[in-house]
Amino acid sequence: MKLLVRNLSRATTEQQLRVLFSAHGAVTTCNLVLDQVTGQSKGFAFIEMPNSEQAKAAISSLNQCQLDKNKIRVKLSK
């Protein structure tokens, strides 16, 4: 399942996201979206988890949680 993570701090790294989501199951890919000009985070990322039950558990657990002083939003990507 592909998840969309929004409202990320500009300081949040892909490694932090991978560790955070790995606590709920296997993470296939972690793609933090960067601005092509500045190279800084645009504040959102895509996470892929192969197991749908683990992905749903991650959504339930991590949606509205604090990460780097921001309350992140996690949902299924369409």
Buried (B, 14 or more C-beta within 10 A) or exposed (E): BBBBBBBBBEEBBBEBBBEBBBEBBEBEEBBBEEEEEEEEBBBBBBBBBEBEEBBBBBBEBBBEEEBEEBEBBBEEEE
